[in-house]
């Protein structure tokens, strides 16, 4: 069975996002070291540790899912259906919050950004409706499920 074109597009997009996130995290770490020294990358609270682990895992999940979808692995399909929607939403929240912080106040909390500019919810919702939901609904079509050998796919 030939790989569906949508799988190729989703795999390319997730691989690109994973690679780009790796570069951005690397640049942000160098920037923090340059301005704040080792204190800029220190992890001193449990919440900071959670964020450090989460934002360290996101590029790995995106990149490996993209490569797994290219190679037609069943685990990559399951990862794309279960984890990528949540990770994509967190990623767009993170990008929009950083943009708002740099434009208005650098060290402002996430909730204050939402109170100052509530249209961030609109952008996240729009992203979710235009990108994430069509991706997940495409991945759940019978043709794609049959391609990955999932149970319940009609022949």
SEDOKE-937976 format. One line per field, with one value per atom (N, C-alpha, C, O): residue number from 1; residue in three letters; chain; atom name; x, y, z. Coordinates in steps of 0.05 Angstrom, whole numbers, plus 32768, in hexadecimal, padded with zeros to 4 digits. Each point is the difference from the previous one (the first is absolute). Layout:
<sites>
zalum <- NUM:... $
vexdren <- Ala:... $
drenke <- A:... $
lotor <- CA:... $
u <- X:... $
v <- Y:... $
w <- Z:... $
</sites>
This chain:
<sites>
zalum <- 1:1:1:1:2:2:2:2:3:3:3:3:4:4:4:4:5:5:5:5:6:6:6:6:7:7:7:7:8:8:8:8:9:9:9:9:10:10:10:10:11:11:11:11:12:12:12:12:13:13:13:13:14:14:14:14:15:15:15:15:16:16:16:16:17:17:17:17:18:18:18:18:19:19:19:19:20:20:20:20:21:21:21:21:22:22:22:22:23:23:23:23:24:24:24:24:25:25:25:25:26:26:26:26:27:27:27:27:28:28:28:28:29:29:29:29:30:30:30:30:31:31:31:31:32:32:32:32:33:33:33:33:34:34:34:34:35:35:35:35:36:36:36:36:37:37:37:37:38:38:38:38:39:39:39:39:40:40:40:40:41:41:41:41:42:42:42:42:43:43:43:43:44:44:44:44:45:45:45:45:46:46:46:46:47:47:47:47:48:48:48:48:49:49:49:49:50:50:50:50:51:51:51:51:52:52:52:52:53:53:53:53:54:54:54:54:55:55:55:55:56:56:56:56:57:57:57:57:58:58:58:58:59:59:59:59:60:60:60:60:61:61:61:61:62:62:62:62:63:63:63:63:64:64:64:64:65:65:65:65:66:66:66:66:67:67:67:67:68:68:68:68:69:69:69:69:70:70:70:70:71:71:71:71:72:72:72:72:73:73:73:73:74:74:74:74:75:75:75:75:76:76:76:76:77:77:77:77:78:78:78:78:79:79:79:79:80:80:80:80:81:81:81:81:82:82:82:82:83:83:83:83:84:84:84:84:85:85:85:85:86:86:86:86:87:87:87:87:88:88:88:88:89:89:89:89:90:90:90:90:91:91:91:91:92:92:92:92:93:93:93:93:94:94:94:94:95:95:95:95:96:96:96:96:97:97:97:97:98:98:98:98:99:99:99:99:100:100:100:100:101:101:101:101:102:102:102:102:103:103:103:103:104:104:104:104:105:105:105:105:106:106:106:106:107:107:107:107:108:108:108:108:109:109:109:109:110:110:110:110:111:111:111:111:112:112:112:112:113:113:113:113:114:114:114:114:115:115:115:115:116:116:116:116:117:117:117:117:118:118:118:118:119:119:119:119:120:120:120:120:121:121:121:121:122:122:122:122:123:123:123:123:124:124:124:124:125:125:125:125:126:126:126:126:127:127:127:127:128:128:128:128:129:129:129:129:130:130:130:130:131:131:131:131:132:132:132:132:133:133:133:133:134:134:134:134:135:135:135:135:136:136:136:136:137:137:137:137:138:138:138:138:139:139:139:139:140:140:140:140:141:141:141:141:142:142:142:142:143:143:143:143:144:144:144:144:145:145:145:145:146:146:146:146:147:147:147:147:148:148:148:148:149:149:149:149:150:150:150:150:151:151:151:151:152:152:152:152:153:153:153:153:154:154:154:154:155:155:155:155 $
vexdren <- Unk:Unk:Unk:Unk:Unk:Unk:Unk:Unk:Unk:Unk:Unk:Unk:Unk:Unk:Unk:Unk:Unk:Unk:Unk:Unk:Unk:Unk:Unk:Unk:Unk:Unk:Unk:Unk:Unk:Unk:Unk:Unk:Unk:Unk:Unk:Unk:Unk:Unk:Unk:Unk:Unk:Unk:Unk:Unk:Unk:Unk:Unk:Unk:Unk:Unk:Unk:Unk:Unk:Unk:Unk:Unk:Unk:Unk:Unk:Unk:Unk:Unk:Unk:Unk:Unk:Unk:Unk:Unk:Unk:Unk:Unk:Unk:Unk:Unk:Unk:Unk:Unk:Unk:Unk:Unk:Unk:Unk:Unk:Unk:Unk:Unk:Unk:Unk:Unk:Unk:Unk:Unk:Unk:Unk:Unk:Unk:Unk:Unk:Unk:Unk:Unk:Unk:Unk:Unk:Unk:Unk:Unk:Unk:Unk:Unk:Unk:Unk:Unk:Unk:Unk:Unk:Unk:Unk:Unk:Unk:Unk:Unk:Unk:Unk:Unk:Unk:Unk:Unk:Unk:Unk:Unk:Unk:Unk:Unk:Unk:Unk:Unk:Unk:Unk:Unk:Unk:Unk:Unk:Unk:Unk:Unk:Unk:Unk:Unk:Unk:Unk:Unk:Unk:Unk:Unk:Unk:Unk:Unk:Unk:Unk:Unk:Unk:Unk:Unk:Unk:Unk:Unk:Unk:Unk:Unk:Unk:Unk:Unk:Unk:Unk:Unk:Unk:Unk:Unk:Unk:Unk:Unk:Unk:Unk:Unk:Unk:Unk:Unk:Unk:Unk:Unk:Unk:Unk:Unk:Unk:Unk:Unk:Unk:Unk:Unk:Unk:Unk:Unk:Unk:Unk:Unk:Unk:Unk:Unk:Unk:Unk:Unk:Unk:Unk:Unk:Unk:Unk:Unk:Unk:Unk:Unk:Unk:Unk:Unk:Unk:Unk:Unk:Unk:Unk:Unk:Unk:Unk:Unk:Unk:Unk:Unk:Unk:Unk:Unk:Unk:Unk:Unk:Unk:Unk:Unk:Unk:Unk:Unk:Unk:Unk:Unk:Unk:Unk:Unk:Unk:Unk:Unk:Unk:Unk:Unk:Unk:Unk:Unk:Unk:Unk:Unk:Unk:Unk:Unk:Unk:Unk:Unk:Unk:Unk:Unk:Unk:Unk:Unk:Unk:Unk:Unk:Unk:Unk:Unk:Unk:Unk:Unk:Unk:Unk:Unk:Unk:Unk:Unk:Unk:Unk:Unk:Unk:Unk:Unk:Unk:Unk:Unk:Unk:Unk:Unk:Unk:Unk:Unk:Unk:Unk:Unk:Unk:Unk:Unk:Unk:Unk:Unk:Unk:Unk:Unk:Unk:Unk:Unk:Unk:Unk:Unk:Unk:Unk:Unk:Unk:Unk:Unk:Unk:Unk:Unk:Unk:Unk:Unk:Unk:Unk:Unk:Unk:Unk:Unk:Unk:Unk:Unk:Unk:Unk:Unk:Unk:Unk:Unk:Unk:Unk:Unk:Unk:Unk:Unk:Unk:Unk:Unk:Unk:Unk:Unk:Unk:Unk:Unk:Unk:Unk:Unk:Unk:Unk:Unk:Unk:Unk:Unk:Unk:Unk:Unk:Unk:Unk:Unk:Unk:Unk:Unk:Unk:Unk:Unk:Unk:Unk:Unk:Unk:Unk:Unk:Unk:Unk:Unk:Unk:Unk:Unk:Unk:Unk:Unk:Unk:Unk:Unk:Unk:Unk:Unk:Unk:Unk:Unk:Unk:Unk:Unk:Unk:Unk:Unk:Unk:Unk:Unk:Unk:Unk:Unk:Unk:Unk:Unk:Unk:Unk:Unk:Unk:Unk:Unk:Unk:Unk:Unk:Unk:Unk:Unk:Unk:Unk:Unk:Unk:Unk:Unk:Unk:Unk:Unk:Unk:Unk:Unk:Unk:Unk:Unk:Unk:Unk:Unk:Unk:Unk:Unk:Unk:Unk:Unk:Unk:Unk:Unk:Unk:Unk:Unk:Unk:Unk:Unk:Unk:Unk:Unk:Unk:Unk:Unk:Unk:Unk:Unk:Unk:Unk:Unk:Unk:Unk:Unk:Unk:Unk:Unk:Unk:Unk:Unk:Unk:Unk:Unk:Unk:Unk:Unk:Unk:Unk:Unk:Unk:Unk:Unk:Unk:Unk:Unk:Unk:Unk:Unk:Unk:Unk:Unk:Unk:Unk:Unk:Unk:Unk:Unk:Unk:Unk:Unk:Unk:Unk:Unk:Unk:Unk:Unk:Unk:Unk:Unk:Unk:Unk:Unk:Unk:Unk:Unk:Unk:Unk:Unk:Unk:Unk:Unk:Unk:Unk:Unk:Unk:Unk:Unk:Unk:Unk:Unk:Unk:Unk:Unk:Unk:Unk:Unk:Unk:Unk:Unk:Unk:Unk:Unk:Unk:Unk:Unk:Unk:Unk:Unk:Unk:Unk:Unk:Unk:Unk:Unk:Unk:Unk:Unk:Unk:Unk:Unk:Unk:Unk:Unk:Unk:Unk:Unk:Unk:Unk:Unk:Unk:Unk:Unk:Unk:Unk:Unk:Unk:Unk:Unk:Unk:Unk:Unk:Unk:Unk:Unk:Unk:Unk:Unk:Unk:Unk:Unk:Unk:Unk:Unk:Unk:Unk:Unk $
drenke <- A:A:A:A:A:A:A:A:A:A:A:A:A:A:A:A:A:A:A:A:A:A:A:A:A:A:A:A:A:A:A:A:A:A:A:A:A:A:A:A:A:A:A:A:A:A:A:A:A:A:A:A:A:A:A:A:A:A:A:A:A:A:A:A:A:A:A:A:A:A:A:A:A:A:A:A:A:A:A:A:A:A:A:A:A:A:A:A:A:A:A:A:A:A:A:A:A:A:A:A:A:A:A:A:A:A:A:A:A:A:A:A:A:A:A:A:A:A:A:A:A:A:A:A:A:A:A:A:A:A:A:A:A:A:A:A:A:A:A:A:A:A:A:A:A:A:A:A:A:A:A:A:A:A:A:A:A:A:A:A:A:A:A:A:A:A:A:A:A:A:A:A:A:A:A:A:A:A:A:A:A:A:A:A:A:A:A:A:A:A:A:A:A:A:A:A:A:A:A:A:A:A:A:A:A:A:A:A:A:A:A:A:A:A:A:A:A:A:A:A:A:A:A:A:A:A:A:A:A:A:A:A:A:A:A:A:A:A:A:A:A:A:A:A:A:A:A:A:A:A:A:A:A:A:A:A:A:A:A:A:A:A:A:A:A:A:A:A:A:A:A:A:A:A:A:A:A:A:A:A:A:A:A:A:A:A:A:A:A:A:A:A:A:A:A:A:A:A:A:A:A:A:A:A:A:A:A:A:A:A:A:A:A:A:A:A:A:A:A:A:A:A:A:A:A:A:A:A:A:A:A:A:A:A:A:A:A:A:A:A:A:A:A:A:A:A:A:A:A:A:A:A:A:A:A:A:A:A:A:A:A:A:A:A:A:A:A:A:A:A:A:A:A:A:A:A:A:A:A:A:A:A:A:A:A:A:A:A:A:A:A:A:A:A:A:A:A:A:A:A:A:A:A:A:A:A:A:A:A:A:A:A:A:A:A:A:A:A:A:A:A:A:A:A:A:A:A:A:A:A:A:A:A:A:A:A:A:A:A:A:A:A:A:A:A:A:A:A:A:A:A:A:A:A:A:A:A:A:A:A:A:A:A:A:A:A:A:A:A:A:A:A:A:A:A:A:A:A:A:A:A:A:A:A:A:A:A:A:A:A:A:A:A:A:A:A:A:A:A:A:A:A:A:A:A:A:A:A:A:A:A:A:A:A:A:A:A:A:A:A:A:A:A:A:A:A:A:A:A:A:A:A:A:A:A:A:A:A:A:A:A:A:A:A:A:A:A:A:A:A:A:A:A:A:A:A:A:A:A:A:A:A:A:A:A:A:A:A:A:A:A:A:A:A:A:A:A:A:A:A:A:A:A:A:A:A:A:A:A:A:A:A:A:A:A:A:A:A:A:A:A:A:A:A:A:A:A:A:A:A:A:A:A:A:A:A:A:A:A:A $
lotor <- N:CA:C:O:N:CA:C:O:N:CA:C:O:N:CA:C:O:N:CA:C:O:N:CA:C:O:N:CA:C:O:N:CA:C:O:N:CA:C:O:N:CA:C:O:N:CA:C:O:N:CA:C:O:N:CA:C:O:N:CA:C:O:N:CA:C:O:N:CA:C:O:N:CA:C:O:N:CA:C:O:N:CA:C:O:N:CA:C:O:N:CA:C:O:N:CA:C:O:N:CA:C:O:N:CA:C:O:N:CA:C:O:N:CA:C:O:N:CA:C:O:N:CA:C:O:N:CA:C:O:N:CA:C:O:N:CA:C:O:N:CA:C:O:N:CA:C:O:N:CA:C:O:N:CA:C:O:N:CA:C:O:N:CA:C:O:N:CA:C:O:N:CA:C:O:N:CA:C:O:N:CA:C:O:N:CA:C:O:N:CA:C:O:N:CA:C:O:N:CA:C:O:N:CA:C:O:N:CA:C:O:N:CA:C:O:N:CA:C:O:N:CA:C:O:N:CA:C:O:N:CA:C:O:N:CA:C:O:N:CA:C:O:N:CA:C:O:N:CA:C:O:N:CA:C:O:N:CA:C:O:N:CA:C:O:N:CA:C:O:N:CA:C:O:N:CA:C:O:N:CA:C:O:N:CA:C:O:N:CA:C:O:N:CA:C:O:N:CA:C:O:N:CA:C:O:N:CA:C:O:N:CA:C:O:N:CA:C:O:N:CA:C:O:N:CA:C:O:N:CA:C:O:N:CA:C:O:N:CA:C:O:N:CA:C:O:N:CA:C:O:N:CA:C:O:N:CA:C:O:N:CA:C:O:N:CA:C:O:N:CA:C:O:N:CA:C:O:N:CA:C:O:N:CA:C:O:N:CA:C:O:N:CA:C:O:N:CA:C:O:N:CA:C:O:N:CA:C:O:N:CA:C:O:N:CA:C:O:N:CA:C:O:N:CA:C:O:N:CA:C:O:N:CA:C:O:N:CA:C:O:N:CA:C:O:N:CA:C:O:N:CA:C:O:N:CA:C:O:N:CA:C:O:N:CA:C:O:N:CA:C:O:N:CA:C:O:N:CA:C:O:N:CA:C:O:N:CA:C:O:N:CA:C:O:N:CA:C:O:N:CA:C:O:N:CA:C:O:N:CA:C:O:N:CA:C:O:N:CA:C:O:N:CA:C:O:N:CA:C:O:N:CA:C:O:N:CA:C:O:N:CA:C:O:N:CA:C:O:N:CA:C:O:N:CA:C:O:N:CA:C:O:N:CA:C:O:N:CA:C:O:N:CA:C:O:N:CA:C:O:N:CA:C:O:N:CA:C:O:N:CA:C:O:N:CA:C:O:N:CA:C:O:N:CA:C:O:N:CA:C:O:N:CA:C:O:N:CA:C:O:N:CA:C:O:N:CA:C:O:N:CA:C:O:N:CA:C:O:N:CA:C:O:N:CA:C:O:N:CA:C:O:N:CA:C:O:N:CA:C:O:N:CA:C:O:N:CA:C:O:N:CA:C:O:N:CA:C:O:N:CA:C:O:N:CA:C:O:N:CA:C:O:N:CA:C:O $
u <- 8011:7FEF:8012:8013:7FE6:800F:7FFA:7FE9:802C:7FFC:7FEE:8005:7FE7:7FEF:800F:8013:7FE6:800D:7FFD:8013:7FD6:7FFC:8014:8009:7FFD:8014:801B:800F:7FF9:8019:8001:8014:7FD6:7FFF:8001:800F:7FE2:8001:801B:800A:8002:801B:8014:8011:7FEE:8013:7FFC:8014:7FD3:7FFA:800A:800D:7FEE:8008:801F:800B:8002:801D:800C:8013:7FE1:800A:7FFB:8012:7FD7:7FFB:8013:800A:7FFB:8013:801C:800D:7FFC:801B:8002:8014:7FD7:8000:7FFF:800D:7FE3:7FFE:801B:8007:8007:801B:8012:800F:7FF1:8011:7FF8:8011:7FD5:7FF6:8008:8008:7FF5:8007:801E:8009:8007:801D:8007:8011:7FE2:8006:7FF7:800D:7FDB:7FF7:8013:8004:8007:8012:801A:800B:7FFF:8018:7FFA:8011:7FD8:7FF8:7FFE:8009:7FEC:7FFE:801B:8005:800D:801B:800F:800F:7FEC:800E:7FF8:8010:7FD6:7FF6:8000:8006:7FF4:7FFC:8015:8000:8012:8014:7FF2:7FEB:8022:7FF5:7FE5:7FF0:800B:7FE6:7FE9:7FE9:801C:7FEB:7FF6:7FE9:8026:7FF6:7FFE:7FFD:8003:7FFE:7FE3:7FED:8010:7FE5:7FFF:800C:7FE4:8000:7FE6:7FFE:7FED:7FE6:7FF5:8008:7FE6:7FF4:7FF1:8000:7FF3:7FF2:8014:7FFB:801C:8014:800B:8006:7FFD:8009:7FEC:8008:7FDF:7FEB:8000:7FFF:8004:8002:8019:7FFF:8017:8019:7FFD:8009:7FEB:7FFD:7FEC:8004:7FE5:7FEB:800A:7FFC:8011:800A:8018:8007:8006:8016:7FF5:800C:7FDD:7FF4:7FF0:7FFE:7FF7:7FEF:800E:7FF5:8023:800D:8006:7FFF:8008:8006:7FE7:8002:7FE7:7FE7:7FF8:7FF9:8009:7FF8:8013:7FF6:8024:8013:7FFD:7FFF:8000:7FFE:7FE5:7FFF:7FEC:7FE6:8001:7FF5:8017:8002:8010:7FF8:801E:8010:7FF2:8001:7FF1:7FF1:7FE9:7FFA:7FF9:7FEB:800B:7FF4:8024:800C:8006:7FFD:800B:8007:7FE8:8003:7FE6:7FE7:7FFF:7FF7:8013:7FFF:7FE6:7FF5:8000:7FE6:8002:7FED:8029:8003:8000:7FF7:8013:8000:7FE4:7FF8:7FF8:7FE4:7FF1:7FF1:8014:7FF3:8009:7FF0:802A:800B:7FF4:7FFA:8003:7FF5:7FE3:7FF7:7FFA:7FE4:7FFC:7FEE:8023:7FFB:800F:7FF4:8026:800F:8004:8001:8000:8005:7FEB:8007:7FDF:7FED:8006:7FFF:8006:8006:801A:8002:8013:801A:7FFE:800D:7FE3:7FFE:7FF2:8008:7FE4:7FF2:8013:8000:800F:8013:8016:8008:8000:8014:7FF6:800F:7FD9:7FF6:7FFB:8004:7FF3:7FFD:801C:8002:8012:801B:800A:800B:7FF2:8009:7FF2:800C:7FD9:7FF1:8006:8002:8002:8006:801B:8004:8010:801A:7FFF:800E:7FE3:7FFD:7FF3:8009:7FE3:7FF3:8013:8000:800F:8013:8015:8006:8004:8015:7FF5:800E:7FD9:7FF5:7FF7:8004:7FF2:7FF5:8012:800C:7FF7:8010:8010:7FF5:8024:8010:7FFA:7FFC:8004:7FFC:7FE4:7FFD:7FEF:7FE4:7FF6:8007:7FE8:7FF4:7FED:7FF5:8007:7FEE:7FE3:7FF3:8004:7FE4:7FFD:7FEB:802A:7FFE:8000:7FF3:801C:7FFF:7FE3:7FF6:7FFE:7FE5:7FEC:7FEC:8019:7FEE:8004:7FEC:802D:8005:7FF7:7FF4:8010:7FF9:7FF1:800C:7FDA:7FF1:7FFD:7FF6:8012:7FFD:8013:7FFE:8014:8011:7FF0:8007:7FE2:7FEE:7FF5:7FFD:7FFD:7FF7:8014:7FFA:801F:8015:8005:8003:7FFD:8003:7FE9:8003:7FE5:7FE8:8000:7FF8:8010:8002:8014:7FFB:801C:8015:7FF5:8004:7FEF:7FF5:7FEC:8000:7FEE:7FEB:800B:7FF5:801F:800A:8016:8004:800B:8017:7FFD:8002:7FF9:8000:7FE8:8004:7FE4:7FE8:8000:7FF9:800D:8001:8016:7FFC:801A:8016:7FF6:8004:7FF0:7FF7:7FE9:7FFF:7FEF:7FEA:800A:7FF5:801F:800C:800D:7FFE:8011:800D:7FED:8007:7FE0:7FED:7FEE:7FED:8019:7FF0:8006:8016:7FD7:8005:8018:800E:7FF7:8016:801B:8012:7FF1:8019:8003:8015:7FD5:8001:8007:800F:7FE6:8007:801D:800D:7FFD:801C:8013:8014:7FE5:8011:7FF8:800D:7FDF:7FF9:7FF2:8002:7FEF:7FF1:7FE7:7FF4:8003:7FE8:7FE8:8001:7FEA:7FE7:7FFF:7FEC:8029:7FFF:7FF2:8005:7FE8:7FF2:8010:800F:7FEF:8010:7FF5:800C $
v <- 7FE8:8018:8019:8002:8011:8018:8013:8002:800D:8013:8017:800B:7FFC:8016:801B:8003:800F:801A:8010:800E:7FF0:800F:7FF7:8010:7FD6:7FF6:800C:8008:7FFA:800C:801E:8009:8005:801C:8004:8011:7FDF:8002:7FF8:800C:7FDF:7FF7:8016:8005:8008:8015:8018:800C:7FFB:8017:7FFA:8012:7FD7:7FFA:7FFE:8008:7FED:7FFF:801C:8006:800B:801C:800F:800E:7FEE:800D:7FF7:8010:7FD6:7FF5:800B:8007:7FFA:800B:801D:8009:8006:801D:8005:8012:7FDF:8003:7FFA:800E:7FDF:7FFA:8018:8007:8005:8017:8018:800E:7FF6:8017:7FFC:8013:7FD5:7FFA:8004:800B:7FED:8003:801E:8009:8007:801D:800D:8012:7FE6:800C:7FFA:8011:7FD6:7FF9:8010:8009:7FFB:8011:801D:800D:7FFC:801C:8003:8014:7FD8:8002:7FFF:800E:7FE1:7FFF:801B:8008:8004:8019:8016:8010:7FF3:8016:7FFA:8012:7FD6:7FFA:7FED:7FFB:7FFA:7FED:7FE5:7FFA:7FF7:7FE5:8002:7FED:8029:8004:8000:7FF9:800F:8001:7FE5:7FFF:7FEC:7FE6:7FED:7FE8:8024:7FF0:7FF7:800F:7FDA:7FF5:7FFF:7FEF:8024:8002:7FF9:7FFF:7FFD:7FF9:7FE7:7FFB:7FF7:7FE8:8008:7FF1:8027:8008:8006:7FFA:8012:8005:7FE6:7FFE:7FEE:7FE6:7FF3:7FF4:800F:7FF5:800D:7FF3:8028:800E:7FF9:7FFD:7FFF:7FF8:7FE5:7FFD:7FF0:7FE5:8001:7FF4:801B:8000:800D:7FF5:8023:800D:7FF3:8005:7FEA:7FEF:7FE8:7FF7:7FFF:7FE9:8007:7FEF:8028:8008:7FFD:7FF4:8017:7FFD:7FE3:7FF8:7FF8:7FE4:7FF1:7FF0:8016:7FF3:8008:7FEF:802B:8009:7FF3:7FF5:800C:7FF6:7FE1:7FF7:7FFA:7FE3:7FF8:7FEC:8022:7FFA:8004:7FF0:8026:8006:7FEA:7FF7:8001:7FEB:7FE5:7FF1:800A:7FE7:7FFF:7FEB:802C:8001:7FFC:7FF3:8018:7FFC:7FE2:7FF6:7FFC:7FE4:7FED:7FE8:8024:7FF1:7FEE:7FE9:8021:7FF0:8005:8016:7FD5:8001:8012:800E:7FF0:8010:801E:8011:7FF7:801C:8009:8017:7FD7:8007:8005:8014:7FDA:8003:8019:800E:7FF8:8019:8019:8013:7FEC:8017:8005:8017:7FD4:8003:8008:8010:7FE6:8005:8018:8010:7FF4:8015:8019:8016:7FE8:8018:8016:8018:7FE2:8016:8011:8019:7FDA:800F:800F:8017:7FDC:800D:8018:8014:7FE9:8016:8018:8017:7FE4:8016:800E:8018:7FD8:800C:8010:8015:7FE1:800E:801B:8014:7FED:801A:8013:8018:7FDE:8011:800B:8018:7FD8:8009:8015:8014:7FE8:8013:801B:8015:7FEA:8019:800E:8019:7FD9:800C:800E:8016:7FDC:800D:8018:8014:7FEC:8017:8017:8017:7FE3:8015:800B:8018:7FD7:8009:8013:8014:7FE5:8010:801B:8014:7FEC:8018:8014:8018:7FDD:8012:8001:8015:7FD5:7FFF:7FE6:7FEB:8016:7FE8:7FEB:7FE9:801F:7FEC:8003:8008:7FF1:8001:7FE4:7FF0:800A:7FE5:7FFA:8012:7FD4:7FF7:800A:8009:7FF7:8009:801D:8009:8007:801D:8006:8012:7FDE:8003:7FFA:800F:7FDD:7FF9:8016:8005:8007:8016:8019:800E:7FF8:8017:7FFD:8012:7FD7:7FFA:7FE6:7FEB:8015:7FE7:7FF4:7FEA:8025:7FF5:7FE8:7FF3:8008:7FE9:7FE6:7FED:8013:7FE9:7FFC:7FEA:802C:7FFF:7FF3:7FEF:8019:7FF5:7FE2:7FF0:8009:7FE3:7FF0:7FEA:8020:7FF2:7FFE:7FEB:802A:8000:7FEB:7FF1:800F:7FEC:7FE4:7FEE:800E:7FE5:7FF8:7FE9:8029:7FF9:7FFD:7FEF:8020:7FFF:7FEC:7FF7:8001:7FEF:7FE5:7FEB:8017:7FE8:7FEE:7FE8:8023:7FEF:7FF3:7FE8:8026:7FF2:7FEA:7FEB:801A:7FEC:7FE7:7FEA:8019:7FE9:7FF2:7FE7:8028:7FF3:7FF1:7FEB:8020:7FF1:7FE7:7FEB:8016:7FE8:7FEB:7FE8:801F:7FEC:7FF6:7FF1:8016:7FF6:7FE2:7FF7:7FFA:7FE3:7FFA:7FEC:8024:7FFA:8002:7FEF:8026:8003:7FEB:7FF5:8005:7FEB:7FE5:7FF1:8009:7FE8:7FFF:7FEB:802C:8002:7FF9:7FF3:8017:7FFA:7FE6:7FF9:7FF9:7FE6:8001:7FEE:8027:8003:7FEF:7FFC:7FFA:7FF0:8013:8017:7FDE:8010:800E:800E:7FF1:800D:7FEF:7FE8:8023:7FF0:7FFC:8012:7FD7:7FFA:800C:7FFC $
w <- 8000:8000:8000:800F:7FE0:7FFD:8018:8009:8000:8016:7FF6:7FEB:8025:7FF9:8000:8010:7FDF:7FFE:801A:8007:8006:8019:8015:8010:7FF1:8014:7FFA:8012:7FD5:7FF8:8008:800B:7FF1:8008:801E:800A:8005:801D:800B:8013:7FE1:8009:7FFB:8011:7FD8:7FFA:8012:8009:7FFD:8011:801D:800C:7FFE:801C:8002:8014:7FD7:8001:7FFF:800E:7FE1:7FFE:801A:8009:8004:8019:8016:800F:7FF2:8013:7FFD:8013:7FD4:7FFB:8006:800B:7FEE:8005:801E:800A:8005:801D:800D:8013:7FE3:800B:7FFC:8013:7FD6:7FFB:8011:800B:7FF8:8010:801E:800D:7FFD:801C:8004:8014:7FD9:8001:8000:8010:7FDF:7FFF:8019:800A:8001:8019:8017:8012:7FEF:8015:7FFE:8014:7FD4:7FFC:8008:800C:7FED:8007:801E:800B:8003:801D:800D:8014:7FE1:800B:7FFC:8011:7FD8:7FFA:8012:800A:7FFC:8010:801E:8010:7FF8:801C:800C:8018:7FD7:800A:8006:7FF4:801D:8006:800E:8000:800E:800D:7FEC:8007:7FE1:7FEB:7FF8:7FF6:800E:7FF8:8019:7FFD:801B:8018:8004:7FF8:8014:8006:801E:800D:7FFF:801D:800D:8019:7FD8:800C:7FF1:7FE9:8024:7FF2:7FE6:7FED:8013:7FE8:7FEA:7FE8:801F:7FEB:7FF5:7FE9:8029:7FF7:7FED:7FEC:801A:7FEF:7FE4:7FEC:8014:7FE7:7FF0:7FE8:8026:7FF4:7FF2:7FE9:8025:7FF5:7FE9:7FEB:8019:7FEB:7FE7:7FEA:8018:7FE8:7FF4:7FE9:8026:7FF5:7FF1:7FED:801C:7FF3:7FE7:7FED:8012:7FE9:7FE5:7FEE:800E:7FE6:7FFA:7FE8:802C:7FFB:7FF7:7FEE:801F:7FF8:7FE4:7FF0:8009:7FE5:7FEB:7FEC:8019:7FEC:7FFC:7FEA:802C:7FFE:7FF4:7FF2:8015:7FF4:7FE2:7FF0:8007:7FE3:7FF2:7FEB:8021:7FF3:8000:7FED:802A:8001:7FEC:7FF5:8006:7FEC:7FE4:7FEF:800C:7FE6:7FFC:7FEA:802B:7FFE:8005:8001:8004:8003:8018:7FFF:8018:8019:800E:8000:800B:800E:8019:8006:8008:8018:7FFA:8010:7FD8:7FF8:7FFB:8006:7FEE:7FFB:801B:8003:8010:801A:800E:800D:7FF1:800C:7FF3:800D:7FD8:7FF2:8007:8002:8003:8006:801E:8006:800B:801D:800B:800E:7FEC:800C:7FF0:800C:7FDA:7FF0:8003:7FFF:8003:8004:8018:7FFF:8018:8018:7FFE:8009:7FED:7FFD:7FED:8005:7FE6:7FED:800D:7FFB:8015:800E:8014:8001:800E:8013:7FF1:8009:7FE0:7FF1:7FF6:8002:7FF4:7FF6:8017:7FFD:801B:8017:8008:8006:7FF9:8007:7FED:8009:7FDE:7FEC:8002:8000:8003:8002:801A:8001:8015:801A:7FFF:8009:7FEB:7FFD:7FEF:8005:7FE6:7FEE:8010:7FFD:8013:800F:8016:8005:8007:8015:7FF4:800C:7FDD:7FF4:7FF5:8000:7FF8:7FF6:8016:7FFD:8019:8014:8019:8006:8008:8019:7FFF:7FFA:800C:7FFD:8015:7FF9:8020:8015:800C:8017:7FDA:8009:8000:7FEF:8024:8002:7FE9:7FF3:8009:7FEB:8004:7FED:802C:8005:7FFB:7FF7:800F:7FFB:7FE2:7FF7:7FFA:7FE3:7FF6:7FEF:801B:7FF8:8008:7FF2:8025:8009:7FEF:7FFA:7FFF:7FF0:7FE3:7FF4:8001:7FE4:7FFE:7FFA:800A:8000:7FE4:7FFD:7FEE:7FE5:7FFB:7FEB:8028:7FFD:7FFF:7FF2:801C:7FFF:7FE4:7FF7:7FFB:7FE5:7FEE:7FEF:8013:7FEF:8006:7FED:802C:8007:7FF6:7FF5:800E:7FF6:7FE2:7FF5:7FFE:7FE2:7FF7:7FED:8020:7FF9:8004:7FF0:8027:8006:7FEB:7FF7:8001:7FED:7FE4:7FF1:8007:7FE5:7FFB:7FEA:802B:7FFC:800F:7FF4:8026:8010:7FFB:7FFC:8005:7FFB:7FE5:7FFE:7FEC:7FE6:7FFF:7FF4:8019:8001:800E:7FF6:8021:800F:7FF2:8000:7FF4:7FF2:7FE8:7FF9:7FF9:7FE9:800A:7FF3:8023:800A:8009:8001:8004:8009:7FE9:8006:7FE2:7FE9:7FFC:8007:7FEE:7FFD:7FEE:8006:7FE6:7FEE:800E:7FFD:8014:800E:8016:8004:800A:8014:7FF4:800C:7FDD:7FF2:7FF8:8001:7FF6:7FF9:8017:7FFC:801C:8017:800E:8013:7FE3:800B:801A:8010:7FF5:8019:7FFE:7FEB:802C:8001:7FFD:8007:7FEE:7FFD:7FE5:7FFB:7FF5:7FE6:7FEC:7FFE:7FF3:7FED:7FE7:7FF8:7FFC:7FE8:7FE7:7FEB $
</sites>
